[in-house]
Amino acid sequence: MIARYSILFLFCLLIGSANAQQNGFDSLIAAFGPRVGPMYKDTLKPPPTIYRGEDFDILLSDSIYGFKTRIHKIYNPESEDEYPLSSSVLFKERMISLFEPGQFRCYTLFDFQRDLEFEKKLNQKKFKSHWLIDEKLYAKSGGSYWYFENEQWNKSKKLPLKDKTSFGALRLLYSNDEFIITGDCHGEWGGTIYFYDRESRETYITAATCANTVTRSDKGFEVLSHLGHGGGSADLSLISDPRKLPKLADQTEQRLREINAVGYVDSTNHVKTSFDFYWIQIFSRFKWNDRYLYIVNWMERTFLAEIESREVSIVDPLFNSDLYTHDPITTQTNNGLVIMSVDYYIWTGQNKEVSVILFDGNTFHKVEWYDKLY
C-alpha cells in the first residue's frame, strides 16, 4: 500500500500543475518538482512531511489559511526611474514612497489611489531619503533632516538615528521608547545590528547576517536574519537585553579595521539562537492572531509558513510564485498592518525597492513599481 501511494504521489507531481486549483498546495508541490534539497539530491516525500533535511523539515499544514492576494501595478508618473529612492512607509493611513526627482507619492490604503492633496503638502522640498520614527515622517533634504508635523516640515536638529557608519549605510529596522534599531549588510562578509539606547545615547552591537525583521516580545528582541549566498541561510535570535552587548564606542579603530562586520566583536554569548537553518531563506516575520507567520523561500518558491523548532509548516502558498528579494525590511504598525519593502540588486549595482507587500490581516497586497507609461 505504501509503495502504491508513493508511486501515485510522484505521478501527481507530474500532472499537478495542470490539474491543481490556483493557490492550492497541489500547484505549489508541483512547482517544487520531484527533486529537492541541496544540489537536488533528495526526493520530495508524500505529505504531510514532504522534506526532511539536516537542519529543518518542510511540512504541509492540515489546511490552507486561504488569505486573499492582490497585485497592484503602479507607474511612476514623473520619471523613467521606476524604483523608489528609499523604503516605502505607512503614514497617516497612506503608503508614502519617494521617487526621483526627490518627490513623494502618496497612496491611499488599500485601493492605492494617489492622494494629490497630501502630496502637495509633502512636496515642498526635494528629498533624498525618508524614514518613519515615532510615528513621524522624517526625510533628508539638502544635507538637513526634517520631520513632518502640524501639516508642515520642521527642521530637526538631529535625526534620532545614524543613517550611516564607516561600514556603510544603515537601514531602520525597528524603534520604540527604549531603542532605535538599525542594521547593515555586507553579504557573505557579514552584517551588524545596532541598538541605539535613547536614554543613555549609547549604541550596542552584535552580528546579524543580515537582519530583515525585528519583533518585540516579553522575552526581549527577536531578530530574523537571512542571506542568499551559497544555498541560502536563515536564523532567528533572541536578545533579551541589548545593554549586555558590546558598546560601539568601546571599539578601537584598529580593531574595527580587522573585521568585515563590526558586530563580530561580540563575544558576550548573550544572543540566544532560536533556529539556524541552511539551504533556505526567510524574508519576513510578523504577528497575526497571536501567532507568528514567516515568508519563506525554498526551492525557488516563496510561501507563508509557521515555524516550530525545526518544523517549517506551509500554511498558505501566498502568491504561489518565485518572489525573491536580497535585503528586505518588514515592520508592523501598532494596529497590526504589515509592510515589507521588497528590494532587489538591480543592474545599476544598487539595491532598490522593486515592490512592496502589505498585509491587512485578510489580504496580502503586492505593489509592483514600473516606470511611466507612454
C-alpha atoms as a printed R data frame, in Angstrom:
    type eleno elety resid chain resno      x      y       z
1   ATOM     1    CA   MET     A     1  0.000  0.000   0.000
2   ATOM     2    CA   ILE     A     2  2.815  2.435   0.909
3   ATOM     3    CA   ALA     A     3  4.652  1.715  -2.343
4   ATOM     4    CA   ARG     A     4  1.461  2.252  -4.361
5   ATOM     5    CA   TYR     A     5  0.829  5.571  -2.527
6   ATOM     6    CA   SER     A     6  4.384  6.755  -3.245
7   ATOM     7    CA   ILE     A     7  4.059  5.936  -6.949
8   ATOM     8    CA   LEU     A     8  0.720  7.729  -7.073
9   ATOM     9    CA   PHE     A     9  2.219 10.738  -5.303
10  ATOM    10    CA   LEU     A    10  5.109 11.019  -7.781
11  ATOM    11    CA   PHE     A    11  2.658 10.661 -10.658
12  ATOM    12    CA   CYS     A    12  0.612 13.519  -9.213
13  ATOM    13    CA   LEU     A    13  3.729 15.657  -9.149
14  ATOM    14    CA   LEU     A    14  3.976 15.345 -12.905
15  ATOM    15    CA   ILE     A    15  0.376 16.276 -13.614
16  ATOM    16    CA   GLY     A    16 -0.272 18.504 -10.603
17  ATOM    17    CA   SER     A    17  0.382 21.818 -12.306
18  ATOM    18    CA   ALA     A    18 -2.212 21.032 -14.954
19  ATOM    19    CA   ASN     A    19 -4.963 19.923 -12.598
20  ATOM    20    CA   ALA     A    20 -4.345 21.848  -9.401
21  ATOM    21    CA   GLN     A    21 -6.549 24.700  -8.385
22  ATOM    22    CA   GLN     A    22 -4.921 28.107  -8.147
23  ATOM    23    CA   ASN     A    23 -3.384 28.825  -4.709
24  ATOM    24    CA   GLY     A    24 -3.746 25.157  -3.711
25  ATOM    25    CA   PHE     A    25 -0.990 23.069  -2.159
26  ATOM    26    CA   ASP     A    26 -1.023 20.811  -5.231
27  ATOM    27    CA   SER     A    27  0.243 23.542  -7.542
28  ATOM    28    CA   LEU     A    28  2.896 24.565  -5.022
29  ATOM    29    CA   ILE     A    29  4.150 20.990  -4.688
30  ATOM    30    CA   ALA     A    30  4.205 20.608  -8.455
31  ATOM    31    CA   ALA     A    31  6.318 23.770  -8.688
32  ATOM    32    CA   PHE     A    32  8.855 22.294  -6.259
33  ATOM    33    CA   GLY     A    33  9.406 19.393  -8.627
34  ATOM    34    CA   PRO     A    34 10.310 15.820  -7.669
35  ATOM    35    CA   ARG     A    35 13.942 16.606  -6.739
36  ATOM    36    CA   VAL     A    36 14.633 18.940  -3.797
37  ATOM    37    CA   GLY     A    37 17.211 19.805  -1.162
38  ATOM    38    CA   PRO     A    38 20.888 20.717  -1.534
39  ATOM    39    CA   MET     A    39 22.015 20.078  -5.120
40  ATOM    40    CA   TYR     A    40 18.595 18.438  -5.723
41  ATOM    41    CA   LYS     A    41 19.856 15.227  -4.146
42  ATOM    42    CA   ASP     A    42 16.624 14.389  -2.304
43  ATOM    43    CA   THR     A    43 13.214 13.221  -3.454
44  ATOM    44    CA   LEU     A    44 10.074 15.052  -2.413
45  ATOM    45    CA   LYS     A    45  8.160 12.860   0.043
46  ATOM    46    CA   PRO     A    46  4.408 12.249   0.428
47  ATOM    47    CA   PRO     A    47  2.657 14.741   2.755
48  ATOM    48    CA   PRO     A    48  2.450 15.834   5.443
49  ATOM    49    CA   THR     A    49  6.272 15.937   5.802
50  ATOM    50    CA   ILE     A    50  7.423 16.466   2.234
51  ATOM    51    CA   TYR     A    51 11.106 17.048   3.039
52  ATOM    52    CA   ARG     A    52 13.469 16.086   5.850
53  ATOM    53    CA   GLY     A    53 16.739 17.988   5.854
54  ATOM    54    CA   GLU     A    54 19.748 18.235   8.098
55  ATOM    55    CA   ASP     A    55 18.546 21.450   9.781
56  ATOM    56    CA   PHE     A    56 14.827 21.616   9.081
57  ATOM    57    CA   ASP     A    57 11.780 19.742   7.791
58  ATOM    58    CA   ILE     A    58  9.117 21.027   5.399
59  ATOM    59    CA   LEU     A    59  5.521 20.070   6.202
60  ATOM    60    CA   LEU     A    60  2.130 20.821   4.719
61  ATOM    61    CA   SER     A    61 -0.414 22.247   7.142
62  ATOM    62    CA   ASP     A    62 -3.674 20.329   7.638
63  ATOM    63    CA   SER     A    63 -5.482 23.131   5.842
64  ATOM    64    CA   ILE     A    64 -4.670 26.264   3.863
65  ATOM    65    CA   TYR     A    65 -5.238 29.565   5.634
66  ATOM    66    CA   GLY     A    66 -6.642 30.897   2.393
67  ATOM    67    CA   PHE     A    67 -5.546 34.520   2.551
68  ATOM    68    CA   LYS     A    68 -6.572 36.673  -0.378
69  ATOM    69    CA   THR     A    69 -3.874 38.118  -2.634
70  ATOM    70    CA   ARG     A    70 -3.974 41.159  -4.880
71  ATOM    71    CA   ILE     A    71 -1.331 42.634  -7.181
72  ATOM    72    CA   HIS     A    72 -1.297 46.361  -7.921
73  ATOM    73    CA   LYS     A    73  0.882 47.752 -10.723
74  ATOM    74    CA   ILE     A    74  1.862 51.376 -10.138
75  ATOM    75    CA   TYR     A    75  3.714 53.503 -12.648
76  ATOM    76    CA   ASN     A    76  5.963 56.420 -11.727
77  ATOM    77    CA   PRO     A    77  4.223 59.316 -13.460
78  ATOM    78    CA   GLU     A    78  7.197 61.676 -13.424
79  ATOM    79    CA   SER     A    79 10.314 59.684 -14.243
80  ATOM    80    CA   GLU     A    80 11.679 56.763 -16.222
81  ATOM    81    CA   ASP     A    81 13.300 55.561 -12.987
82  ATOM    82    CA   GLU     A    82 10.568 53.282 -11.672
83  ATOM    83    CA   TYR     A    83 12.135 52.434  -8.323
84  ATOM    84    CA   PRO     A    84 11.787 54.498  -5.125
85  ATOM    85    CA   LEU     A    85 14.809 56.203  -3.554
86  ATOM    86    CA   SER     A    86 14.189 54.615  -0.143
87  ATOM    87    CA   SER     A    87 11.877 52.107   1.512
88  ATOM    88    CA   SER     A    88  8.165 52.918   1.459
89  ATOM    89    CA   VAL     A    89  6.451 53.534   4.818
90  ATOM    90    CA   LEU     A    90  2.926 53.717   6.228
91  ATOM    91    CA   PHE     A    91  1.989 57.179   7.495
92  ATOM    92    CA   LYS     A    92 -1.432 58.679   8.231
93  ATOM    93    CA   GLU     A    93 -3.261 55.750   6.592
94  ATOM    94    CA   ARG     A    94 -1.287 56.117   3.395
95  ATOM    95    CA   MET     A    95  1.670 54.416   1.791
96  ATOM    96    CA   ILE     A    96  4.395 57.030   1.329
97  ATOM    97    CA   SER     A    97  7.026 56.436  -1.370
98  ATOM    98    CA   LEU     A    98  9.837 58.706  -2.568
99  ATOM    99    CA   PHE     A    99 10.815 58.864  -6.245
100 ATOM   100    CA   GLU     A   100 13.136 60.816  -8.471
101 ATOM   101    CA   PRO     A   101 13.395 63.787  -8.687
102 ATOM   102    CA   GLY     A   102 13.003 63.733  -4.899
103 ATOM   103    CA   GLN     A   103  9.206 63.916  -4.724
104 ATOM   104    CA   PHE     A   104  6.790 61.940  -2.580
105 ATOM   105    CA   ARG     A   105  3.939 59.860  -3.948
106 ATOM   106    CA   CYS     A   106  1.119 59.096  -1.517
107 ATOM   107    CA   TYR     A   107 -1.277 56.196  -1.998
108 ATOM   108    CA   THR     A   108 -4.453 55.542  -0.040
109 ATOM   109    CA   LEU     A   109 -4.958 52.121   1.567
110 ATOM   110    CA   PHE     A   110 -5.887 49.725   0.005
111 ATOM   111    CA   ASP     A   111 -7.075 50.954  -3.350
112 ATOM   112    CA   PHE     A   112 -3.680 52.641  -3.918
113 ATOM   113    CA   GLN     A   113 -5.064 55.793  -5.458
114 ATOM   114    CA   ARG     A   114 -2.825 58.854  -5.387
115 ATOM   115    CA   ASP     A   115 -3.664 61.463  -2.764
116 ATOM   116    CA   LEU     A   116 -2.618 64.565  -4.676
117 ATOM   117    CA   GLU     A   117 -3.636 66.970  -1.906
118 ATOM   118    CA   PHE     A   118 -1.421 65.242   0.648
119 ATOM   119    CA   GLU     A   119  1.418 65.036  -1.891
120 ATOM   120    CA   LYS     A   120  1.260 68.799  -2.279
121 ATOM   121    CA   LYS     A   121  1.788 69.224   1.467
122 ATOM   122    CA   LEU     A   122  4.798 66.905   1.482
123 ATOM   123    CA   ASN     A   123  6.489 68.077  -1.699
124 ATOM   124    CA   GLN     A   124  7.666 71.476  -0.502
125 ATOM   125    CA   LYS     A   125 11.267 70.360  -0.978
126 ATOM   126    CA   LYS     A   126 13.226 67.745  -2.859
127 ATOM   127    CA   PHE     A   127 14.266 64.841  -0.686
128 ATOM   128    CA   LYS     A   128 16.883 62.097  -0.885
129 ATOM   129    CA   SER     A   129 15.510 59.537   1.582
130 ATOM   130    CA   HIS     A   130 12.840 59.083   4.241
131 ATOM   131    CA   TRP     A   131 12.041 57.097   7.397
132 ATOM   132    CA   LEU     A   132  9.211 56.594   9.884
133 ATOM   133    CA   ILE     A   133 10.290 57.053  13.518
134 ATOM   134    CA   ASP     A   134  7.973 57.580  16.496
135 ATOM   135    CA   GLU     A   135  5.043 57.709  14.056
136 ATOM   136    CA   LYS     A   136  6.662 60.768  12.464
137 ATOM   137    CA   LEU     A   137  7.788 61.052   8.876
138 ATOM   138    CA   TYR     A   138 11.455 62.066   8.641
139 ATOM   139    CA   ALA     A   139 13.247 62.954   5.413
140 ATOM   140    CA   LYS     A   140 16.623 64.251   4.278
141 ATOM   141    CA   SER     A   141 16.890 67.319   2.052
142 ATOM   142    CA   GLY     A   142 19.903 69.484   1.224
143 ATOM   143    CA   GLY     A   143 22.057 67.833   3.872
144 ATOM   144    CA   SER     A   144 19.491 68.557   6.633
145 ATOM   145    CA   TYR     A   145 16.900 66.362   8.329
146 ATOM   146    CA   TRP     A   146 13.247 67.313   8.555
147 ATOM   147    CA   TYR     A   147 10.140 65.856  10.188
148 ATOM   148    CA   PHE     A   148  6.533 66.388   9.146
149 ATOM   149    CA   GLU     A   149  4.267 67.632  11.917
150 ATOM   150    CA   ASN     A   150  1.300 70.007  12.119
151 ATOM   151    CA   GLU     A   151  0.891 69.786   8.348
152 ATOM   152    CA   GLN     A   152  4.364 71.176   7.642
153 ATOM   153    CA   TRP     A   153  8.045 70.267   7.528
154 ATOM   154    CA   ASN     A   154 10.081 71.186  10.595
155 ATOM   155    CA   LYS     A   155 13.851 71.171  10.678
156 ATOM   156    CA   SER     A   156 15.303 68.574  13.011
157 ATOM   157    CA   LYS     A   157 18.461 69.365  14.935
158 ATOM   158    CA   LYS     A   158 19.432 65.743  14.674
159 ATOM   159    CA   LEU     A   159 17.864 62.682  13.149
160 ATOM   160    CA   PRO     A   160 17.163 60.261  16.035
161 ATOM   161    CA   LEU     A   161 19.334 57.612  14.387
162 ATOM   162    CA   LYS     A   162 22.542 57.367  12.429
163 ATOM   163    CA   ASP     A   163 21.807 56.716   8.783
164 ATOM   164    CA   LYS     A   164 25.330 55.546   8.038
165 ATOM   165    CA   THR     A   165 28.611 54.458   9.639
166 ATOM   166    CA   SER     A   166 32.110 53.929   8.318
167 ATOM   167    CA   PHE     A   167 30.868 50.442   7.403
168 ATOM   168    CA   GLY     A   168 28.174 51.815   5.100
169 ATOM   169    CA   ALA     A   169 24.506 52.781   5.074
170 ATOM   170    CA   LEU     A   170 22.225 51.783   7.943
171 ATOM   171    CA   ARG     A   171 18.673 50.542   7.475
172 ATOM   172    CA   LEU     A   172 15.984 51.292  10.033
173 ATOM   173    CA   LEU     A   173 14.534 48.036  11.358
174 ATOM   174    CA   TYR     A   174 12.556 48.917  14.487
175 ATOM   175    CA   SER     A   175 12.018 51.644  17.068
176 ATOM   176    CA   ASN     A   176 10.244 52.006  20.399
177 ATOM   177    CA   ASP     A   177 10.579 54.170  23.508
178 ATOM   178    CA   GLU     A   178 13.830 52.466  24.520
179 ATOM   179    CA   PHE     A   179 15.759 51.739  21.336
180 ATOM   180    CA   ILE     A   180 16.175 52.656  17.705
181 ATOM   181    CA   ILE     A   181 17.411 49.551  15.914
182 ATOM   182    CA   THR     A   182 19.281 49.646  12.619
183 ATOM   183    CA   GLY     A   183 21.333 47.188  10.600
184 ATOM   184    CA   ASP     A   184 23.883 46.944   7.836
185 ATOM   185    CA   CYS     A   185 24.709 44.120   5.477
186 ATOM   186    CA   HIS     A   186 27.867 43.135   3.624
187 ATOM   187    CA   GLY     A   187 26.627 39.900   2.154
188 ATOM   188    CA   GLU     A   188 28.801 36.882   2.837
189 ATOM   189    CA   TRP     A   189 31.206 39.144   4.748
190 ATOM   190    CA   GLY     A   190 28.645 39.612   7.483
191 ATOM   191    CA   GLY     A   191 26.271 42.168   8.935
192 ATOM   192    CA   THR     A   192 25.653 44.054  12.158
193 ATOM   193    CA   ILE     A   193 22.609 45.107  14.142
194 ATOM   194    CA   TYR     A   194 22.842 48.329  16.163
195 ATOM   195    CA   PHE     A   195 20.761 49.097  19.274
196 ATOM   196    CA   TYR     A   196 20.753 52.820  19.987
197 ATOM   197    CA   ASP     A   197 19.716 53.413  23.606
198 ATOM   198    CA   ARG     A   198 17.634 56.575  23.548
199 ATOM   199    CA   GLU     A   199 18.223 57.354  27.221
200 ATOM   200    CA   SER     A   200 21.983 56.798  27.508
201 ATOM   201    CA   ARG     A   201 22.726 57.550  23.815
202 ATOM   202    CA   GLU     A   202 24.982 54.503  23.734
203 ATOM   203    CA   THR     A   203 24.919 52.096  20.792
204 ATOM   204    CA   TYR     A   204 25.203 48.342  21.404
205 ATOM   205    CA   ILE     A   205 26.147 45.907  18.657
206 ATOM   206    CA   THR     A   206 26.147 42.273  17.651
207 ATOM   207    CA   ALA     A   207 26.389 40.272  14.440
208 ATOM   208    CA   ALA     A   208 23.302 39.659  12.276
209 ATOM   209    CA   THR     A   209 23.761 38.429   8.690
210 ATOM   210    CA   CYS     A   210 21.603 40.044   7.579
211 ATOM   211    CA   ALA     A   211 18.746 41.313   9.780
212 ATOM   212    CA   ASN     A   212 15.428 41.825   7.985
213 ATOM   213    CA   THR     A   213 12.859 41.864  10.812
214 ATOM   214    CA   VAL     A   214 12.909 42.818  14.494
215 ATOM   215    CA   THR     A   215  9.973 41.971  16.766
216 ATOM   216    CA   ARG     A   216  9.492 42.695  20.462
217 ATOM   217    CA   SER     A   217  8.111 40.102  22.869
218 ATOM   218    CA   ASP     A   218  8.091 39.605  26.630
219 ATOM   219    CA   LYS     A   219 11.348 37.664  26.157
220 ATOM   220    CA   GLY     A   220 13.172 40.558  24.518
221 ATOM   221    CA   PHE     A   221 14.048 41.462  20.932
222 ATOM   222    CA   GLU     A   222 13.822 38.709  18.327
223 ATOM   223    CA   VAL     A   223 15.914 39.266  15.207
224 ATOM   224    CA   LEU     A   224 15.249 37.398  11.969
225 ATOM   225    CA   SER     A   225 18.182 37.331   9.541
226 ATOM   226    CA   HIS     A   226 18.801 35.727   6.177
227 ATOM   227    CA   LEU     A   227 21.456 35.544   3.479
228 ATOM   228    CA   GLY     A   228 21.179 34.399  -0.107
229 ATOM   229    CA   HIS     A   229 24.856 33.494  -0.501
230 ATOM   230    CA   GLY     A   230 25.521 29.869  -1.419
231 ATOM   231    CA   GLY     A   231 22.432 27.783  -0.792
232 ATOM   232    CA   GLY     A   232 20.928 30.414   1.491
233 ATOM   233    CA   SER     A   233 20.551 30.599   5.259
234 ATOM   234    CA   ALA     A   234 18.164 31.941   7.888
235 ATOM   235    CA   ASP     A   235 18.273 32.319  11.653
236 ATOM   236    CA   LEU     A   236 16.168 33.719  14.470
237 ATOM   237    CA   SER     A   237 17.987 35.133  17.502
238 ATOM   238    CA   LEU     A   238 16.788 36.366  20.890
239 ATOM   239    CA   ILE     A   239 18.425 39.362  22.571
240 ATOM   240    CA   SER     A   240 16.818 39.738  25.981
241 ATOM   241    CA   ASP     A   241 18.768 42.879  26.978
242 ATOM   242    CA   PRO     A   242 20.733 44.785  24.320
243 ATOM   243    CA   ARG     A   243 22.599 46.670  27.062
244 ATOM   244    CA   LYS     A   244 24.545 43.475  27.750
245 ATOM   245    CA   LEU     A   245 26.065 43.612  24.264
246 ATOM   246    CA   PRO     A   246 29.355 45.390  23.465
247 ATOM   247    CA   LYS     A   247 29.248 49.161  23.106
248 ATOM   248    CA   LEU     A   248 30.171 50.529  19.705
249 ATOM   249    CA   ALA     A   249 32.060 53.396  21.383
250 ATOM   250    CA   ASP     A   250 34.407 50.936  23.139
251 ATOM   251    CA   GLN     A   251 35.758 49.519  19.879
252 ATOM   252    CA   THR     A   252 39.105 50.822  18.685
253 ATOM   253    CA   GLU     A   253 39.638 51.904  15.091
254 ATOM   254    CA   GLN     A   254 42.338 49.259  14.705
255 ATOM   255    CA   ARG     A   255 40.007 46.509  15.931
256 ATOM   256    CA   LEU     A   256 37.266 47.640  13.568
257 ATOM   257    CA   ARG     A   257 39.659 47.572  10.629
258 ATOM   258    CA   GLU     A   258 40.499 43.953  11.372
259 ATOM   259    CA   ILE     A   259 36.984 42.640  10.849
260 ATOM   260    CA   ASN     A   260 34.483 42.629   7.997
261 ATOM   261    CA   ALA     A   261 31.437 43.461  10.141
262 ATOM   262    CA   VAL     A   262 31.665 45.398  13.384
263 ATOM   263    CA   GLY     A   263 29.151 43.075  15.083
264 ATOM   264    CA   TYR     A   264 31.746 40.299  15.057
265 ATOM   265    CA   VAL     A   265 33.390 41.897  18.116
266 ATOM   266    CA   ASP     A   266 30.576 40.483  20.259
267 ATOM   267    CA   SER     A   267 31.872 37.644  22.443
268 ATOM   268    CA   THR     A   268 29.324 38.003  25.252
269 ATOM   269    CA   ASN     A   269 27.271 34.886  24.346
270 ATOM   270    CA   HIS     A   270 24.212 36.941  25.280
271 ATOM   271    CA   VAL     A   271 22.491 36.263  21.955
272 ATOM   272    CA   LYS     A   272 20.474 33.034  22.007
273 ATOM   273    CA   THR     A   273 19.619 31.177  18.800
274 ATOM   274    CA   SER     A   274 16.027 30.003  18.317
275 ATOM   275    CA   PHE     A   275 16.745 28.354  14.961
276 ATOM   276    CA   ASP     A   276 19.561 28.364  12.426
277 ATOM   277    CA   PHE     A   277 18.806 26.842   9.015
278 ATOM   278    CA   TYR     A   278 20.823 26.379   5.834
279 ATOM   279    CA   TRP     A   279 19.561 25.869   2.272
280 ATOM   280    CA   ILE     A   280 16.506 28.008   2.936
281 ATOM   281    CA   GLN     A   281 15.775 31.734   3.167
282 ATOM   282    CA   ILE     A   282 13.233 33.501   5.358
283 ATOM   283    CA   PHE     A   283 12.399 37.028   4.256
284 ATOM   284    CA   SER     A   284  9.924 38.204   6.867
285 ATOM   285    CA   ARG     A   285  8.288 37.570  10.245
286 ATOM   286    CA   PHE     A   286  5.167 39.194  11.666
287 ATOM   287    CA   LYS     A   287  2.395 38.567  14.148
288 ATOM   288    CA   TRP     A   288 -1.115 37.506  13.174
289 ATOM   289    CA   ASN     A   289 -3.822 36.303  15.597
290 ATOM   290    CA   ASP     A   290 -1.309 35.718  18.413
291 ATOM   291    CA   ARG     A   291  0.997 33.626  16.238
292 ATOM   292    CA   TYR     A   292  3.981 34.387  14.052
293 ATOM   293    CA   LEU     A   293  3.920 33.915  10.304
294 ATOM   294    CA   TYR     A   294  7.002 33.754   8.084
295 ATOM   295    CA   ILE     A   295  7.532 34.482   4.411
296 ATOM   296    CA   VAL     A   296  9.815 31.635   3.316
297 ATOM   297    CA   ASN     A   297 11.775 30.988   0.129
298 ATOM   298    CA   TRP     A   298 12.668 27.361  -0.625
299 ATOM   299    CA   MET     A   299 13.295 25.588  -3.910
300 ATOM   300    CA   GLU     A   300 12.652 28.798  -5.866
301 ATOM   301    CA   ARG     A   301  9.155 29.227  -4.396
302 ATOM   302    CA   THR     A   302  8.038 31.744  -1.791
303 ATOM   303    CA   PHE     A   303  5.210 30.840   0.582
304 ATOM   304    CA   LEU     A   304  3.759 31.514   4.023
305 ATOM   305    CA   ALA     A   305  4.728 29.253   6.932
306 ATOM   306    CA   GLU     A   306  4.745 28.760  10.665
307 ATOM   307    CA   ILE     A   307  7.920 27.518  12.358
308 ATOM   308    CA   GLU     A   308  8.153 25.389  15.470
309 ATOM   309    CA   SER     A   309 11.602 24.103  16.400
310 ATOM   310    CA   ARG     A   310 12.885 22.537  13.141
311 ATOM   311    CA   GLU     A   311  9.464 22.174  11.519
312 ATOM   312    CA   VAL     A   312  8.584 24.636   8.756
313 ATOM   313    CA   SER     A   313  4.851 24.183   8.155
314 ATOM   314    CA   ILE     A   314  3.472 25.665   4.939
315 ATOM   315    CA   VAL     A   315  0.131 27.309   5.729
316 ATOM   316    CA   ASP     A   316 -0.527 29.264   2.522
317 ATOM   317    CA   PRO     A   317  1.007 29.359  -0.977
318 ATOM   318    CA   LEU     A   318  0.840 33.179  -0.807
319 ATOM   319    CA   PHE     A   319  1.283 34.456  -4.377
320 ATOM   320    CA   ASN     A   320  2.375 30.965  -5.478
321 ATOM   321    CA   SER     A   321  5.409 32.486  -7.164
322 ATOM   322    CA   ASP     A   322  9.199 32.666  -7.117
323 ATOM   323    CA   LEU     A   323  9.169 36.078  -5.411
324 ATOM   324    CA   TYR     A   324 12.740 36.872  -4.385
325 ATOM   325    CA   THR     A   325 14.491 39.667  -2.529
326 ATOM   326    CA   HIS     A   326 18.011 40.388  -1.289
327 ATOM   327    CA   ASP     A   327 17.699 42.733   1.724
328 ATOM   328    CA   PRO     A   328 14.014 43.183   2.616
329 ATOM   329    CA   ILE     A   329 12.707 45.055   5.651
330 ATOM   330    CA   THR     A   330  9.466 44.225   7.469
331 ATOM   331    CA   THR     A   331  7.750 46.408  10.058
332 ATOM   332    CA   GLN     A   332  4.349 46.179  11.710
333 ATOM   333    CA   THR     A   333  2.256 49.118  12.905
334 ATOM   334    CA   ASN     A   334  0.574 49.352  16.287
335 ATOM   335    CA   ASN     A   335 -2.761 48.399  14.704
336 ATOM   336    CA   GLY     A   336 -1.290 45.304  13.065
337 ATOM   337    CA   LEU     A   337 -0.690 46.425   9.475
338 ATOM   338    CA   VAL     A   338  2.397 44.803   7.964
339 ATOM   339    CA   ILE     A   339  4.613 46.438   5.354
340 ATOM   340    CA   MET     A   340  7.508 44.626   3.708
341 ATOM   341    CA   SER     A   341  9.871 46.543   1.448
342 ATOM   342    CA   VAL     A   342 10.992 44.081  -1.230
343 ATOM   343    CA   ASP     A   343 14.338 45.106  -2.668
344 ATOM   344    CA   TYR     A   344 16.478 43.641  -5.422
345 ATOM   345    CA   TYR     A   345 20.074 44.137  -6.508
346 ATOM   346    CA   ILE     A   346 19.436 45.641  -9.924
347 ATOM   347    CA   TRP     A   347 21.701 46.077 -12.934
348 ATOM   348    CA   THR     A   348 22.829 49.561 -11.802
349 ATOM   349    CA   GLY     A   349 24.728 47.952  -8.928
350 ATOM   350    CA   GLN     A   350 22.266 49.200  -6.310
351 ATOM   351    CA   ASN     A   351 19.652 47.656  -4.081
352 ATOM   352    CA   LYS     A   352 16.293 49.180  -4.976
353 ATOM   353    CA   GLU     A   353 12.773 48.627  -3.700
354 ATOM   354    CA   VAL     A   354 11.090 46.852  -6.606
355 ATOM   355    CA   SER     A   355  7.827 46.097  -4.824
356 ATOM   356    CA   VAL     A   356  6.005 46.376  -1.509
357 ATOM   357    CA   ILE     A   357  3.928 43.744   0.287
358 ATOM   358    CA   LEU     A   358  1.223 44.911   2.684
359 ATOM   359    CA   PHE     A   359 -0.922 42.665   4.866
360 ATOM   360    CA   ASP     A   360 -4.122 43.929   6.482
361 ATOM   361    CA   GLY     A   361 -4.951 40.709   8.330
362 ATOM   362    CA   ASN     A   362 -7.005 39.239   5.498
363 ATOM   363    CA   THR     A   363 -5.339 40.168   2.223
364 ATOM   364    CA   PHE     A   364 -1.768 40.332   1.010
365 ATOM   365    CA   HIS     A   365 -1.367 43.293  -1.331
366 ATOM   366    CA   LYS     A   366  1.676 43.362  -3.576
367 ATOM   367    CA   VAL     A   367  2.516 46.741  -5.111
368 ATOM   368    CA   GLU     A   368  4.832 46.460  -8.113
369 ATOM   369    CA   TRP     A   369  6.723 49.535  -9.329
370 ATOM   370    CA   TYR     A   370  7.048 50.362 -13.023
371 ATOM   371    CA   ASP     A   371  8.369 53.325 -14.974
372 ATOM   372    CA   LYS     A   372  5.942 55.782 -16.551
373 ATOM   373    CA   LEU     A   373  3.569 54.762 -19.310
374 ATOM   374    CA   TYR     A   374  3.966 56.380 -22.719
